[in-house]
Amino acid sequence: MLILLNILKAIAAILDVVVTFYSVVLFARVIMSWIRIPYNQISEIIYRITEPVLAPIRRRLPMSMGIDFSPMIVFILLMVIRMVVVTSIYQYVSMYQMKYMMTP
């Protein structure tokens, strides 16, 4: 049982790192949209990483006064994933680890 709890804890840690990484990349994309950076390989990589998530939201969400709110929606979704999913996994693991340690 302890091994499964450690695996769940590792999954939560990996998910947390992925959410953090994607948040940073998405933030870089937002900054790049404000500052016109000439085409380079890094901007192309950032575009390829973020566009598959932003495009479906952008299709469903109309632009308001020329402002694209899709990155804000994705940031909110990432925060929800971190606050609900990752925290729930950590709490689940910690609850069962304490229960496992208390049993003789």
Backbone bond lengths (Angstrom), bond angles and torsions (degrees), N, CA, C in turn:
res aa  C-N    CA-C-N  psi(-1)  N-CA   C-N-CA  omega(-1)  CA-C   N-CA-C  phi
1 M - - - 1.457 - - 1.525 111.22 -
2 L 1.322 115.43 -37.90 1.464 119.94 -178.68 1.527 111.14 -64.34
3 I 1.326 116.43 -34.07 1.465 120.08 178.59 1.529 110.17 -65.75
4 L 1.324 116.92 -42.78 1.465 119.93 178.86 1.522 111.58 -64.11
5 L 1.324 116.79 -37.04 1.462 119.59 176.82 1.523 111.20 -64.91
6 N 1.323 116.86 -39.46 1.468 120.26 177.35 1.527 111.63 -67.25
7 I 1.323 116.48 -35.07 1.466 119.91 176.55 1.531 110.00 -65.99
8 L 1.339 116.46 -43.29 1.473 119.71 177.07 1.523 111.34 -62.11
9 K 1.332 116.29 -40.03 1.463 120.40 178.45 1.529 110.48 -64.08
10 A 1.330 117.14 -39.59 1.462 120.98 177.71 1.526 110.98 -66.23
11 I 1.327 116.89 -39.48 1.463 120.52 177.77 1.528 110.38 -62.74
12 A 1.326 116.18 -41.99 1.468 119.82 178.29 1.524 110.94 -63.88
13 A 1.335 116.83 -40.60 1.464 120.34 179.49 1.525 110.98 -65.85
14 I 1.325 117.10 -41.35 1.470 120.90 178.48 1.524 110.16 -65.29
15 L 1.319 117.43 -43.48 1.462 121.11 178.01 1.524 111.23 -61.72
16 D 1.321 116.31 -38.67 1.458 120.66 177.74 1.530 111.06 -64.17
17 V 1.324 117.00 -41.44 1.464 120.93 178.34 1.533 110.64 -66.02
18 V 1.323 116.78 -41.62 1.472 120.62 179.56 1.532 110.63 -63.72
19 V 1.322 116.64 -43.50 1.468 120.23 178.52 1.525 110.56 -63.37
20 T 1.328 116.83 -42.53 1.465 120.62 178.63 1.528 111.11 -63.71
21 F 1.331 117.03 -45.37 1.462 121.53 179.30 1.523 110.75 -60.47
22 Y 1.336 116.41 -46.03 1.463 119.43 -178.86 1.525 111.09 -65.80
23 S 1.321 117.21 -35.61 1.463 120.41 176.83 1.521 111.57 -62.55
24 V 1.321 116.04 -41.71 1.469 120.25 179.19 1.522 110.81 -66.26
25 V 1.325 116.76 -43.27 1.464 120.64 179.04 1.528 110.51 -64.61
26 L 1.322 116.53 -41.29 1.462 120.16 178.26 1.527 111.16 -65.25
27 F 1.322 117.25 -39.87 1.462 121.00 176.83 1.526 110.27 -62.58
28 A 1.340 116.66 -40.62 1.468 120.40 177.17 1.534 110.23 -62.02
29 R 1.325 116.89 -38.51 1.470 120.37 178.46 1.522 111.03 -64.59
30 V 1.328 117.04 -40.45 1.462 120.63 179.05 1.526 109.83 -64.33
31 I 1.319 117.31 -45.74 1.465 121.52 179.03 1.525 110.03 -61.95
32 M 1.328 116.72 -41.07 1.469 120.07 179.76 1.532 111.26 -65.45
33 S 1.325 117.58 -28.75 1.468 118.78 178.81 1.524 111.13 -74.43
34 W 1.320 117.34 -25.88 1.462 120.63 177.68 1.523 111.24 -80.04
35 I 1.315 115.58 -38.67 1.471 121.50 -178.33 1.517 106.41 -107.30
36 R 1.278 116.83 116.32 1.464 120.12 -178.81 1.528 109.36 -70.96
37 I 1.325 114.83 104.85 1.455 121.64 178.70 1.524 107.38 -99.60
38 P 1.328 117.12 133.33 1.463 117.96 178.15 1.529 111.00 -60.21
39 Y 1.317 115.04 155.02 1.455 120.24 -178.42 1.522 110.56 -57.15
40 N 1.321 115.62 130.85 1.457 121.62 171.30 1.524 108.40 -148.92
41 Q 1.306 116.56 175.17 1.456 121.18 -174.52 1.531 112.27 -67.84
42 I 1.316 117.13 -35.55 1.464 120.25 -179.72 1.529 110.55 -66.12
43 S 1.324 116.60 -43.61 1.466 118.57 179.00 1.526 111.02 -64.99
44 E 1.308 117.76 -34.40 1.462 121.01 177.07 1.528 110.86 -65.91
45 I 1.331 117.88 -40.90 1.470 121.72 177.95 1.524 110.27 -64.18
46 I 1.322 116.56 -44.96 1.465 120.49 179.00 1.530 110.19 -61.42
47 Y 1.322 116.86 -41.94 1.462 121.06 178.28 1.530 111.00 -61.73
48 R 1.333 116.64 -45.04 1.471 120.56 -178.69 1.525 112.29 -66.73
49 I 1.320 117.68 -31.21 1.464 120.62 179.82 1.531 111.01 -75.08
50 T 1.322 117.11 -39.17 1.466 119.95 -172.79 1.527 114.25 -92.26
51 E 1.291 118.82 -28.60 1.464 121.02 -173.65 1.529 113.79 -62.31
52 P 1.342 120.82 -38.67 1.476 118.70 179.18 1.530 113.79 -60.88
53 V 1.313 117.85 -25.70 1.461 120.57 177.88 1.530 110.83 -89.22
54 L 1.323 116.73 -38.74 1.465 120.59 -176.54 1.534 113.01 -73.91
55 A 1.319 117.78 -36.09 1.468 121.32 -174.31 1.533 113.49 -59.22
56 P 1.343 120.03 -48.15 1.475 118.47 179.62 1.530 112.75 -63.69
57 I 1.320 116.72 -35.54 1.466 119.80 178.51 1.525 109.57 -69.43
58 R 1.314 116.31 -41.16 1.462 121.12 -179.95 1.533 111.15 -62.89
59 R 1.343 117.35 -35.50 1.475 120.46 178.84 1.521 111.62 -66.57
60 R 1.329 116.82 -35.22 1.465 120.61 -177.61 1.527 113.17 -87.86
61 L 1.316 116.94 -22.22 1.460 121.67 -175.98 1.525 109.04 -106.48
62 P 1.315 116.92 115.86 1.472 118.00 -179.44 1.521 111.45 -69.59
63 M 1.329 115.87 147.63 1.461 120.29 176.31 1.512 109.16 -70.57
64 S 1.303 115.73 138.09 1.452 121.09 -179.69 1.520 108.96 -115.25
65 M 1.324 116.28 114.27 1.466 122.53 -179.64 1.530 112.13 54.59
66 G 1.317 117.23 35.58 1.455 121.43 177.76 1.519 114.52 77.14
67 I 1.325 117.28 11.32 1.462 120.80 -179.47 1.522 108.72 -106.08
68 D 1.319 115.56 131.00 1.458 122.01 179.00 1.530 108.45 -92.03
69 F 1.319 116.42 111.88 1.460 121.10 -178.70 1.528 113.25 -92.01
70 S 1.327 118.62 1.92 1.461 120.57 -177.92 1.534 112.75 -61.47
71 P 1.345 120.92 -39.01 1.466 117.90 176.56 1.533 112.85 -62.15
72 M 1.331 116.94 -34.47 1.460 119.57 179.05 1.533 110.60 -65.61
73 I 1.329 116.34 -40.19 1.467 120.71 177.67 1.527 110.01 -62.86
74 V 1.329 117.11 -42.42 1.463 120.57 179.80 1.535 110.30 -66.56
75 F 1.339 117.53 -40.13 1.469 119.89 176.22 1.533 110.46 -59.53
76 I 1.315 117.00 -42.53 1.467 120.25 179.02 1.528 110.71 -63.84
77 L 1.333 116.58 -42.90 1.467 120.03 177.93 1.526 111.63 -62.59
78 L 1.329 116.94 -40.14 1.463 120.40 177.87 1.526 111.15 -64.95
79 M 1.320 116.97 -38.93 1.465 119.88 177.14 1.527 110.67 -65.23
80 V 1.321 116.81 -39.99 1.461 120.07 178.38 1.525 110.38 -64.40
81 I 1.327 117.02 -42.77 1.467 120.19 177.48 1.520 109.95 -59.24
82 R 1.315 116.44 -45.48 1.459 119.48 -179.00 1.529 110.83 -66.03
83 M 1.313 116.99 -46.29 1.471 120.08 -174.59 1.526 112.39 -73.07
84 V 1.306 117.89 -36.84 1.465 120.08 -175.58 1.526 111.22 -92.65
85 V 1.308 117.12 -57.70 1.460 120.30 -172.26 1.530 111.62 -72.41
86 V 1.325 116.63 -55.81 1.468 119.58 -175.39 1.527 110.62 -64.38
87 T 1.320 116.95 -45.86 1.465 119.41 -179.96 1.523 111.30 -64.08
88 S 1.323 117.97 -38.58 1.461 120.80 178.46 1.524 111.44 -63.64
89 I 1.303 116.79 -41.19 1.469 119.59 178.23 1.520 110.01 -64.08
90 Y 1.333 117.49 -45.93 1.463 120.14 178.35 1.531 111.43 -60.08
91 Q 1.327 117.62 -42.93 1.459 120.17 179.83 1.526 111.51 -67.38
92 Y 1.308 117.19 -39.27 1.461 121.87 177.43 1.531 109.94 -60.67
93 V 1.317 115.90 -46.98 1.466 120.19 -179.88 1.522 110.64 -63.27
94 S 1.316 116.56 -45.78 1.460 119.31 -177.95 1.521 111.73 -65.26
95 M 1.346 117.26 -37.91 1.458 120.82 178.51 1.535 110.55 -62.95
96 Y 1.321 116.77 -45.94 1.453 119.57 -178.11 1.527 112.33 -75.60
97 Q 1.319 118.09 -27.76 1.463 118.97 174.95 1.519 110.12 -67.23
98 M 1.330 117.57 -40.54 1.461 120.47 177.32 1.528 110.21 -65.02
99 K 1.317 116.06 -40.97 1.472 121.08 178.61 1.531 109.84 -64.08
100 Y 1.329 115.96 -40.41 1.472 121.27 -179.81 1.516 110.40 -66.96
101 M 1.336 118.02 -38.49 1.449 121.41 -179.06 1.531 111.56 -71.59
102 M 1.334 117.77 -29.29 1.469 120.95 -177.45 1.518 112.94 -78.37
103 T 1.318 116.83 -26.39 1.475 118.96 -178.69 1.518 109.62 -73.49
104 P 1.340 116.80 134.00 1.473 119.44 -178.71 1.493 114.04 -74.82
